[in-house]
Amino acid sequence: MSSRRRSTISSILPAGFQPSLPSELEPQSVGPLDVLEIDLGLQKIPVSPTDTLTFKWKEDPHVALDLADENRIHNRKNVIPILIGFGFVIFLSALDTTIVTTCLPVIASELGDLSKLSWVGTSFSLTSTATVPIISKLSDFFGRKNTLFASILIFLVGSALCGAAVNIDMLIIFRAVQGVGAGGLLNLTLVSISEIVSQRERGKYQGILSACVAVSLLLGPVIGGLFTTYISWRWAFYVNLVIGIIPVAILYHFLRLPAPKGATMDKLKRIDYLGSITLFLCCVCFLLAVSWGGHEYAWISGVVLGCFAASIVLLAVFIYIEAKVAHEPIIPLHLFWYKNYAWNCLAGFAFGFVFYGTQYVFPQYFEIARGLNATDAGIRSFAMVIPFLFVSTTVGVLITVTGRYVEFFKAGSLVAIIGLYLISRWDLTTSIGVQIAFFVIFGIGAGPVNSPQSLIAQTAAKENELSVATASQSFLRTIGGTVGIAVLNAIMQSVWYSKLTGILTENGQGNLASTLFVDGSFNTNVINGLDPQTKQWVLEAFVLGFEYALWVATGAMAVCFLASMCLKHVPLRTEVKSAVAVVPNDEELTLKDMPVDPRATPV
């Protein structure tokens, strides 16, 4: 006898719901493998999944709307202004990741203490990365809008304080404050837009928002250079206050995402404090290790190895806390048992490694090998940004139209691999036309990989895990980016130093290498003062280091491609998941659309 697959959907009906059960609901024909079982309290009825049930409201649904439905309908009508507000939020948070890179020399000359200058970027990176899952979990308790506005406020306050800093120590501390606010901005916007539109539409909107991140990362050095040259480096921070007014005004007026009900003290008691502190310290130790390695300290130094060891121990403690101690863990470990989610996180980590890492390598090629200034180097990168933005947005629209997304991910990964390999072939004489062509190929490939990552994470998890699933994926992608920046730069500098040392030794100038490299990094200030032959050797060695770094990036992109090949397509819902369904009179619904409202009665 054939076994029958059964599932119970009684959980979607209110407790005590006992409608009449007319004979019309009996199935006409039911296949042995297509049986659902509806438990309505009185009896269980087998019904074919393709059958329809007609519901009629006891009262006019257009009058008796639930408050949650009113908010949902309001958000849907105003999705464009909400999207614009979210775009500004994401633009600001990502912009501050790179805007200071071209300001640092002037900051050092004005505030002094060159030895601490790298901490201006490191402190922001530490707090903005480590707080992502923590802030996301807080939004489950206190509401998306409340948490988003709190993050914006902290970010803007930190920006104002950074602009007013009078010494390097103040700037480092205020950049850390700014990073705490930035940690919640990207993830909360992605989660919020997901609660406004259906899964089928998320690809379109999330693709646009993700493209904003890439654009702001690449525009950051250009904007920072312009402020530093024509106004003041302080306006690299003050500009956030001017632009920040726009999303605050838009989202305050248009966005409706009420906070969950409950007393504040009860919500505070539910926070996983132990897990949050352990994860934060784990991230700090790990990020310090990859930030210090090869710069302040050697990779095999006791400080760097100690930080790595501490991060491993803290990670083990965090896993134990989340698995055995926490009642509401900030990162539920069972998420990684969902195969699609686990493979997507691996792909996201690898893509973050490539995308963020290369954004620090490419400008060095233009500035060192081709002699461009920071602003012109940033402008040259537009050849990748424009196709990336266009393809990322287009793929988001195609996801909405077709309901398919895995295929775009796979194809994009493959094209990005080709683009990276071609870029690795650049040398000292590569023409601008070839540079642009290879950048365009990489941008076309990266766009389809960038668009669906958050969507895949959300479809792989349950609906009540939307926030933590999105945050964990975003967190791992950011960690991948931090590792990519450190590893690619370390490889490039190491190969460069090794090759140059060998060339100089062969030509009787072995001691010159130690003069050119300071703390493992090349001193670019002296390159123009070298004689033509020595300068040629320096640049040739640099190109070899650049090539090796791009090979590693290509390998990481291959990991992303292999992970994408393991992803399975999950159909996207076309309706917005909500606690209460608003159903017009006499509308026919399939079982998957059955409303959850005691006012609806089968007739």
C-alpha positions, 0 to 999 in steps of 0.5 A, a space after each residue: 500500500 502506498 504511503 501518503 504524504 500528510 501535513 497539518 495546517 491547523 496552526 494557521 487557523 485561530 484556536 477554537 475556530 469551528 466553522 461548518 463543514 458542508 459536503 462541497 468540501 469533500 474532494 472530488 479525487 485525491 492522488 495517493 501522494 497529494 493529500 493534505 490534512 486540514 485539522 479544523 478542531 471538529 474533524 480532519 478532512 483530506 483535501 487536494 492542494 489544488 482544490 479551492 475554498 470560498 470564504 465569505 466575510 461576516 463583516 465588510 473587510 474594507 471597513 473592519 481592517 486590522 491595524 497591521 493591514 492598514 500599515 501594510 497597505 500604507 507601506 505598499 502605496 508608498 514603497 517608492 519614497 520608502 525605497 528612496 529613503 532606504 537608499 539614502 540610508 545605505 549610501 551614507 553608511 557605506 560611504 563612510 567606509 571609504 570616504 576617509 581613505 583620501 583624507 588620511 594624509 591631511 588628517 595626519 598633518 593636522 591632528 598629528 600622531 601618524 602611528 595611530 592613523 590606521 585606527 581611523 578606519 579600523 575603529 569604524 570597521 570593528 564596531 560596524 561589523 561586530 554590531 550587525 547581528 546584535 542590532 538586528 536582534 534588538 529590532 525583533 524586540 523593539 521594532 524595525 523603525 525604532 531601531 533604524 532611527 536609533 541607528 541613524 541618530 547614533 551615526 549622525 551624532 558620531 559624524 558630527 563628533 568626528 568632524 569636530 575632533 581636535 586630536 587623533 584619539 578623539 577622532 578614533 573614538 568618535 569613528 567607533 561611535 559612528 560605526 555602531 550606528 552604521 552597523 544597523 543601517 544596511 541590514 535593517 533597511 534590507 529587512 524592512 523592505 522585505 516586510 513591505 513587499 513580497 518575496 517575488 518583488 524583493 529581488 528588484 528592491 534589494 538589488 537596487 539597495 545593494 547597488 547603492 552600497 557598491 556605488 557609495 564604496 567606490 564614490 567614497 574616495 572621490 568625494 573625500 578627495 574633493 572635500 579635502 582638496 577644495 573645502 576641508 577633510 571635516 566635511 567628509 563627516 559633516 556631509 552626513 548631517 546634511 544628507 541625513 536629514 533627507 532619509 529621516 524626513 522621508 521615513 518618518 512620514 512614509 514608513 509604518 513598521 510598529 514595534 512589537 507589543 510588550 513591556 520594555 522591561 520584558 523585552 530587555 530581559 529577553 536579550 541574549 547579553 552573554 552571546 552578544 558580548 562574546 560575539 562582539 569580543 570575538 569579532 574585535 579580536 579577529 578583526 584586530 588580527 587581520 588589521 594589524 597583521 603585516 602592518 603594525 605587527 608581523 603575521 607570525 608575531 605574538 600579538 597577531 597570533 594571540 588575537 587569532 587564538 582569542 577569537 577562536 576560543 571566543 567563537 567556541 564559547 559563543 557557539 556553546 552559549 547559542 546552542 545550550 544557554 541562550 533562550 533567544 540566540 542572536 544567531 540561531 545555529 540551526 539556520 546553518 542546517 538549511 542547505 541553501 542558507 549555508 551555501 549562500 553564506 559561503 558564497 556571500 563570504 567569498 564574494 565579500 572577500 573578492 568585492 571588498 578586497 579588490 576595491 582596495 587593490 584596484 586603486 593602488 594599481 592606478 595610483 602606483 603603476 599608472 601614476 594617477 592621483 586618488 581622485 582620478 583612480 576613483 573615476 577610472 573605477 566607474 568603468 566597473 561601477 556603471 555596468 555593475 549598477 545597471 546589471 544588479 538593478 536589471 537582474 532584480 527586475 528580472 527576478 520579480 518578473 520570472 521568479 528565478 534567481 539562482 540561475 543569475 547567481 551562477 552565471 554572474 559568478 562565472 562571468 566575474 571569474 573571467 573578468 578577474 582573470 583578465 584584470 590579473 593580466 594588466 601590466 605597465 602598458 595596458 591601454 585604457 580601452 583594455 582596462 575599461 573592457 575588463 572592468 566592464 566584464 567584471 562589473 557585469 558578472 558581479 551584479 547578478 551575484 550581488 542582487 539575490 544574496 539577501 533574498 536567498 537567505 530569506 527564502 531559505 529561512 522561516 518567516 519569523 527568522 527573517 531578521 536574523 537570517 538576513 543579518 547573519 548572511 550580511 555579517 559573514 559577507 562583511 567579515 569576508 570583505 575584511 579578510 579579503 582586504 587584509 589577505 589581498 593586500 598582504 599578498 600583494 605587498 609580500 610578493 612585491 617586497 620579495 621580487 623587488 628585494 631579489 632584483 635590487 640584490 642582483 644589482 648591488 642595491 639590496 639595502 634599498 629595499 628596507 628603505 622603500 618598505 616601512 613596516 611591510 608596506 611600500 612608502 609611495 612618497 619616495 617613488 617619484 624620487 627614484 632614478 628611472 631604472 630603479 623606479 622601473 624595477 619597483 613598478 615591475 615588482 608591484 605588477 607581479 604582486 598585483 597579479 598574484 593578489 588577483 589570482 587569489 581573488 579569482 580563486 575566491 570567486 571560484 569558491 563563490 561559483 562552486 557554492 552557487 552550484 549547490 543552491 536549489 531554487 525555492 519558489 518565491 511567494 507573490 503575497 506579503 506574509 502577514 498575521 491577518 489576511 484581508 480577503 474580499 467577499 467571495 474570493 476563491 483561495 487555494 489552501 496556501 492562501 487560507 486566511 488567518 482571521 476568525 471573521 472568515 467562514 467557509 460557505 
